[in-house]
Amino acid sequence: MKLPRRAVLLVASMTVAHLPVAMRQLLVVLLGHENTGSFAAAGAASAGCGIGLALTAPFVGRLLGRLGHRPVLLGTGVIHLLALVGLAVTTAPVAFVALATLAGLSTPPVLGSGRSHLARMVPAPALSRAYAVNAVGQELLYVGGPLAVTVILLLSGPAGALLTFATIGSAGLVGTALVVPRHSAHTPVATDRPVTSGRATRRTVLGTQVAYMAAIGSMWVLVPAFATAVGHPGQAGLLVTLWSVGSLAGGLLLARRGRPGTPGGAYLTLVGTLAVTSLALALPRTVPQMAAALAVFGLALAPFLAVTDELLARSTPTPQLAEAYGWLQTAGQVGLAVGSATAGAITDHVGSTPGFLAASAALVLATAVAFTRRRSLRLPNAAPQVARVAEPAATAPRGFAGDDAG
């Protein structure tokens, strides 16, 4: 089944809008060192971005349901843009860290908004394909984004790169705000998407996400550490790109052929595949060997993220869905921080090879969480509903942590 044209436009615009956020950590470190002369300030600023996003993502997601998507997207977008512009010209370390934290706190909830609207726009049979296309779009950022950063750095330096991405992202954000339907918080759209009361499902997904992202966070440390250990530190970027290319290939395959079986079954299979293929990462001793291992490991990444999005969409009532994706971001940021810190400590003491085994252990833990709670992933089929605009509700929708009825 083909995706609706508006859904395709939404995926394209939200991908562009997310560009400055996807490249923000890298650019903040580069710009922080250039502007302040301190890697300590640059690292603190990068951490501030991540902490800020983790703190506000669920609550900004809740505001999408209460105030409407367009006002929240554009309001946070203005604050985020001003924070990024401030970073480009600030040289005082304390101010730089403060602005970076503000940028994290004001991150526009474009992914939560877009993913929740895909569940509204796309018929149930094509929902898995819609999230696969979205995952492909996100992977394109991580394949092309670093290459674009490299080119722009040569032309205008870190400040110019940050401002360029901020401008492009703002244009994408405005496009996203125009594409999302003009529905208020009190007039949600009901589609033929089967929805089941799924608090247990969401808890399983969030718990698995923390362990999964701990593994991913460790990889961002371990891959450069491996390249340095084998005497080719300059090829770390190439290894990361090939890792993303593998993920992109897996996402394209899912988008073309669709998800086999049930969402819960695919979820278990994919997280288990990630755990198994990660074991090979401890074996390479040369850059070509690691490139092959990373490409294979990457194949299940984008499909796993797509099925994760689909599970949330099928287990969360529409008014709570944007907030659910916000909690998913928070869980991811927590796991990312834990994984990065753990991998750094392990690498300093015993090298990158044991670090890759620690990343595998995190994925085994993610698989164990999903498997032991596999009953919560079995979503009963709900009777299809005719797409319509619901009557205005008498009260605002309850929060993500509240009752699942709705």
C-alpha positions as CSV (number, residue, x, y, z in Angstrom):
1,M,0.0,0.0,0.0
2,K,1.3,3.4,-1.0
3,L,1.7,6.1,1.7
4,P,-0.5,9.2,1.5
5,R,1.2,12.1,-0.2
6,R,0.8,14.3,2.9
7,A,2.5,11.6,5.0
8,V,5.5,11.6,2.7
9,L,5.7,15.4,2.8
10,L,5.6,15.2,6.6
11,V,8.5,12.7,6.8
12,A,10.5,14.9,4.4
13,S,9.9,18.1,6.3
14,M,10.5,16.6,9.8
15,T,13.7,15.1,8.6
16,V,15.0,18.5,7.4
17,A,13.7,20.1,10.6
18,H,15.7,17.6,12.7
19,L,19.0,18.3,10.9
20,P,20.4,20.9,13.4
21,V,19.4,18.6,16.3
22,A,21.0,15.6,14.8
23,M,24.3,17.4,14.2
24,R,24.1,19.6,17.3
25,Q,26.3,17.6,19.7
26,L,29.1,17.5,17.2
27,L,28.9,21.2,16.2
28,V,28.6,22.3,19.9
29,V,31.9,20.5,20.7
30,L,33.7,21.9,17.7
31,L,32.3,25.4,18.2
32,G,32.8,25.3,22.0
33,H,36.5,24.6,21.7
34,E,36.9,27.3,19.0
35,N,34.9,30.0,20.8
36,T,36.1,29.3,24.4
37,G,39.4,27.6,23.9
38,S,38.3,24.9,26.3
39,F,37.4,21.3,25.7
40,A,36.0,21.2,29.2
41,A,33.5,23.9,28.4
42,A,32.7,22.2,25.0
43,G,32.1,18.9,26.7
44,A,29.9,20.5,29.4
45,A,27.9,22.3,26.7
46,S,27.4,19.1,24.8
47,A,26.2,17.4,28.0
48,G,23.9,20.4,28.6
49,C,22.2,19.8,25.3
50,G,21.5,16.2,26.0
51,I,20.3,16.8,29.6
52,G,18.1,19.7,28.5
53,L,16.4,17.5,25.9
54,A,15.9,14.6,28.3
55,L,14.3,16.9,30.9
56,T,11.7,18.6,28.6
57,A,10.9,16.1,25.8
58,P,7.9,14.5,27.6
59,F,6.4,17.7,28.8
60,V,6.8,19.5,25.5
61,G,5.1,16.5,24.0
62,R,2.2,16.9,26.4
63,L,2.0,20.6,25.4
64,L,1.4,19.4,21.8
65,G,-1.8,17.8,22.9
66,R,-2.9,20.7,25.1
67,L,-2.0,23.8,23.0
68,G,-1.9,22.3,19.5
69,H,1.1,21.2,17.4
70,R,1.7,24.3,15.3
71,P,2.0,26.8,18.2
72,V,4.3,24.5,20.2
73,L,6.5,23.7,17.2
74,L,6.9,27.3,16.1
75,G,7.3,28.7,19.7
76,T,10.0,26.2,20.7
77,G,11.6,26.7,17.2
78,V,12.1,30.4,17.8
79,I,13.7,29.9,21.2
80,H,15.9,27.1,19.8
81,L,17.0,29.2,16.9
82,L,17.9,32.2,19.1
83,A,19.9,29.8,21.4
84,L,21.9,28.5,18.4
85,V,22.6,32.0,17.1
86,G,23.8,32.9,20.5
87,L,26.2,30.0,20.6
88,A,27.7,31.1,17.3
89,V,28.9,34.4,18.8
90,T,29.4,33.6,22.5
91,T,33.0,33.2,23.8
92,A,32.5,33.2,27.6
93,P,32.5,29.5,28.8
94,V,29.7,29.9,31.3
95,A,27.4,31.6,28.8
96,F,28.3,29.1,26.1
97,V,27.3,26.2,28.4
98,A,24.1,28.0,29.5
99,L,23.0,28.7,25.9
100,A,23.8,25.1,24.9
101,T,21.6,23.9,27.8
102,L,18.8,26.3,26.6
103,A,19.1,24.8,23.1
104,G,18.5,21.4,24.6
105,L,15.6,22.5,26.8
106,S,13.9,24.2,23.8
107,T,14.4,21.4,21.3
108,P,11.4,21.5,19.0
109,P,9.3,18.3,19.4
110,V,9.3,17.8,15.7
111,L,9.9,14.0,15.8
112,G,7.2,13.4,18.4
113,S,4.7,15.6,16.5
114,G,5.5,14.0,13.1
115,R,5.5,10.4,14.4
116,S,2.1,11.0,16.1
117,H,0.6,12.5,13.0
118,L,1.8,9.6,10.9
119,A,-0.4,7.4,13.1
120,R,-3.3,9.7,12.2
121,M,-2.6,10.0,8.5
122,V,-1.6,6.5,7.5
123,P,-4.1,3.6,7.3
124,A,-3.2,0.7,9.6
125,P,-1.9,-1.7,6.9
126,A,0.7,0.8,5.8
127,L,1.7,2.0,9.3
128,S,4.8,-0.1,9.5
129,R,6.0,1.1,6.1
130,A,5.4,4.7,7.1
131,Y,7.7,4.4,10.2
132,A,10.3,2.5,8.1
133,V,10.4,5.5,5.7
134,N,10.7,7.8,8.6
135,A,13.6,5.7,10.0
136,V,15.3,5.9,6.6
137,G,15.0,9.7,6.6
138,Q,16.6,9.8,10.0
139,E,19.5,7.6,8.9
140,L,20.1,9.8,5.9
141,L,20.8,12.6,8.3
142,Y,23.6,10.5,9.9
143,V,25.0,9.5,6.6
144,G,25.0,12.9,4.9
145,G,25.1,15.2,7.9
146,P,28.7,14.6,8.9
147,L,29.8,14.9,5.3
148,A,28.0,18.2,5.1
149,V,29.6,19.4,8.4
150,T,33.0,18.5,6.9
151,V,32.4,20.6,3.8
152,I,30.9,23.6,5.5
153,L,33.7,23.6,8.2
154,L,36.2,24.0,5.3
155,L,34.2,27.0,4.0
156,S,33.1,28.9,7.0
157,G,34.2,27.2,10.2
158,P,32.0,25.8,13.1
159,A,30.0,29.0,13.6
160,G,29.1,29.1,9.9
161,A,28.1,25.4,10.0
162,L,25.9,25.8,13.0
163,L,24.1,28.8,11.5
164,T,23.7,27.1,8.2
165,F,22.1,24.0,9.8
166,A,20.0,26.2,12.1
167,T,18.6,28.1,9.0
168,I,17.9,24.9,7.1
169,G,16.3,23.3,10.2
170,S,14.1,26.3,10.8
171,A,12.8,26.1,7.3
172,G,12.0,22.4,7.7
173,L,10.3,23.2,11.0
174,V,8.0,25.8,9.4
175,G,7.3,23.2,6.6
176,T,6.4,20.6,9.2
177,A,4.1,23.1,11.0
178,L,2.3,23.7,7.7
179,V,2.0,20.0,6.8
180,V,0.5,18.8,10.1
181,P,-3.3,18.9,10.2
182,R,-4.9,22.0,11.7
183,H,-6.5,20.1,14.6
184,S,-6.6,21.4,18.2
185,A,-5.9,19.4,21.3
186,H,-9.7,18.9,21.7
187,T,-10.4,17.6,18.2
188,P,-8.2,14.6,17.7
189,V,-8.5,12.6,14.5
190,A,-9.6,9.0,14.8
191,T,-8.3,6.7,12.0
192,D,-8.4,3.0,11.3
193,R,-5.3,2.5,13.4
194,P,-5.9,-0.3,15.9
195,V,-5.3,1.0,19.3
196,T,-5.2,-1.0,22.5
197,S,-4.7,0.1,26.1
198,G,-1.0,-0.4,26.4
199,R,0.6,1.0,29.5
200,A,2.5,-2.3,29.9
201,T,3.6,-2.2,26.3
202,R,5.0,1.3,26.7
203,R,6.9,0.4,29.9
204,T,8.5,-2.5,28.0
205,V,9.5,-0.3,25.1
206,L,10.9,2.4,27.4
207,G,12.9,-0.1,29.5
208,T,14.3,-1.7,26.4
209,Q,15.1,1.7,24.9
210,V,17.4,2.6,27.9
211,A,19.5,-0.5,27.5
212,Y,19.5,-0.3,23.7
213,M,20.6,3.4,23.7
214,A,23.3,2.5,26.3
215,A,24.8,0.3,23.7
216,I,24.5,3.0,21.0
217,G,26.1,5.6,23.3
218,S,29.0,3.3,24.0
219,M,29.5,2.8,20.2
220,W,30.1,6.5,19.7
221,V,33.1,6.2,22.1
222,L,34.3,2.7,21.0
223,V,34.4,3.2,17.3
224,P,36.8,6.2,17.5
225,A,38.8,4.4,20.2
226,F,39.2,1.4,17.9
227,A,40.3,3.5,15.0
228,T,42.9,5.1,17.3
229,A,44.1,1.8,18.7
230,V,44.8,0.4,15.3
231,G,46.7,3.5,14.2
232,H,44.1,5.1,11.9
233,P,42.2,7.7,14.0
234,G,41.3,9.6,10.9
235,Q,39.1,6.7,9.6
236,A,36.7,6.8,12.6
237,G,34.3,9.0,10.6
238,L,34.4,6.5,7.7
239,L,33.6,3.6,10.1
240,V,30.6,5.6,11.6
241,T,29.4,6.3,8.0
242,L,29.5,2.7,7.0
243,W,27.6,1.8,10.2
244,S,24.9,4.2,9.2
245,V,24.9,2.9,5.6
246,G,24.1,-0.6,7.0
247,S,21.3,0.9,9.0
248,L,20.0,2.8,5.9
249,A,20.0,-0.4,3.9
250,G,18.0,-2.3,6.5
251,G,15.5,0.6,6.7
252,L,15.1,0.7,2.9
253,L,14.5,-3.1,2.9
254,L,11.8,-2.8,5.5
255,A,10.2,0.2,3.7
256,R,10.1,-1.8,0.5
257,R,9.0,-5.2,1.7
258,G,7.1,-4.3,4.8
259,R,7.3,-5.7,8.3
260,P,6.9,-9.5,8.6
261,G,4.7,-10.9,11.3
262,T,3.3,-8.9,14.2
263,P,4.9,-5.7,15.6
264,G,5.8,-7.5,18.9
265,G,7.3,-10.5,17.1
266,A,9.4,-8.3,14.9
267,Y,10.5,-6.2,17.8
268,L,11.8,-9.3,19.7
269,T,13.5,-10.6,16.6
270,L,15.2,-7.3,15.8
271,V,16.6,-6.5,19.2
272,G,17.8,-10.1,19.4
273,T,19.5,-9.7,16.0
274,L,21.2,-6.6,17.3
275,A,22.6,-8.5,20.3
276,V,23.9,-11.4,18.2
277,T,25.5,-9.3,15.5
278,S,27.1,-7.0,18.1
279,L,29.2,-9.9,19.3
280,A,31.3,-9.8,16.1
281,L,32.4,-6.2,16.9
282,A,34.9,-7.5,19.4
283,L,36.7,-9.6,16.8
284,P,38.1,-7.2,14.1
285,R,41.8,-6.1,14.3
286,T,41.9,-3.9,11.1
287,V,39.7,-1.1,9.8
288,P,38.3,-3.1,6.9
289,Q,37.3,-5.9,9.2
290,M,35.6,-3.4,11.6
291,A,33.9,-1.8,8.6
292,A,32.3,-5.1,7.6
293,A,31.2,-5.9,11.2
294,L,29.7,-2.4,11.6
295,A,27.8,-2.6,8.3
296,V,26.2,-6.0,9.3
297,F,25.5,-4.7,12.8
298,G,23.8,-1.7,11.3
299,L,21.3,-3.7,9.2
300,A,18.8,-4.1,12.1
301,L,19.1,-0.6,13.6
302,A,16.6,1.4,11.4
303,P,14.1,-1.5,11.3
304,F,14.2,-1.8,15.1
305,L,13.6,2.0,15.5
306,A,10.7,1.8,13.0
307,V,9.0,-1.1,14.8
308,T,9.6,0.7,18.1
309,D,7.6,3.7,16.7
310,E,4.9,1.4,15.4
311,L,4.5,-0.4,18.8
312,L,4.0,3.0,20.5
313,A,1.6,4.1,17.9
314,R,-0.5,0.9,18.2
315,S,-0.5,0.9,22.0
316,T,-1.1,4.6,22.8
317,P,-4.3,6.6,22.5
318,T,-3.9,9.5,20.0
319,P,-4.0,12.4,22.6
320,Q,-1.1,10.8,24.5
321,L,1.0,9.7,21.5
322,A,3.3,12.8,21.1
323,E,4.1,12.7,24.8
324,A,4.9,9.0,24.5
325,Y,7.5,9.8,21.9
326,G,8.8,12.4,24.2
327,W,9.3,9.8,27.0
328,L,11.1,7.6,24.4
329,Q,13.5,10.5,23.7
330,T,14.1,10.9,27.4
331,A,14.8,7.2,27.9
332,G,17.2,7.3,24.9
333,Q,19.1,10.3,26.3
334,V,19.5,8.5,29.7
335,G,20.8,5.3,28.0
336,L,23.1,7.3,25.8
337,A,24.7,9.1,28.7
338,V,25.2,5.9,30.7
339,G,26.6,4.1,27.7
340,S,29.0,6.8,26.7
341,A,30.3,7.2,30.3
342,T,30.7,3.5,30.8
343,A,32.5,2.9,27.5
344,G,34.9,5.8,28.1
345,A,35.9,4.3,31.5
346,I,36.3,0.8,30.1
347,T,38.3,2.0,27.2
348,D,40.7,4.0,29.3
349,H,41.4,1.0,31.6
350,V,41.3,-2.1,29.4
351,G,40.9,-1.0,25.8
352,S,38.1,-0.9,23.2
353,T,37.7,-4.7,22.6
354,P,36.3,-5.3,26.1
355,G,34.2,-2.2,25.6
356,F,32.5,-3.7,22.6
357,L,31.6,-6.7,24.8
358,A,30.0,-4.3,27.2
359,A,28.0,-2.9,24.4
360,S,26.9,-6.4,23.6
361,A,26.0,-6.9,27.2
362,A,23.7,-3.9,27.1
363,L,21.9,-5.3,24.0
364,V,21.6,-8.7,25.7
365,L,20.0,-6.8,28.6
366,A,17.6,-5.0,26.2
367,T,16.7,-8.4,24.6
368,A,16.1,-9.9,28.1
369,V,13.8,-7.0,29.1
370,A,11.8,-7.4,25.9
371,F,11.7,-11.2,26.1
372,T,10.7,-11.4,29.8
373,R,7.9,-8.9,29.1
374,R,6.9,-10.4,25.7
375,R,3.3,-10.8,26.7
376,S,3.0,-7.0,26.8
377,L,4.1,-6.9,23.2
378,R,1.2,-9.0,22.0
379,L,-1.3,-6.3,20.9
380,P,-4.8,-7.6,20.3
381,N,-6.4,-6.5,17.0
382,A,-8.9,-3.7,17.5
383,A,-11.9,-3.3,15.2
384,P,-11.1,-0.8,12.5
385,Q,-12.6,2.7,12.8
386,V,-13.8,4.9,10.1
387,A,-11.5,8.0,9.7
388,R,-13.3,11.0,11.1
389,V,-12.8,14.1,13.1
390,A,-13.9,13.5,16.7
391,E,-16.3,15.8,18.4
392,P,-14.7,18.3,20.8
393,A,-13.9,16.6,24.1
394,A,-15.2,18.1,27.3
395,T,-11.9,18.0,29.0
396,A,-8.2,18.0,28.0
397,P,-6.7,14.5,27.4
398,R,-4.9,12.9,30.3
399,G,-1.1,12.7,30.5
400,F,1.0,9.8,29.3
401,A,1.5,8.6,32.9
402,G,-2.3,8.7,33.6
403,D,-5.1,6.3,32.8
404,D,-4.9,4.5,29.5
405,A,-8.5,4.8,28.6
406,G,-9.2,7.0,25.7
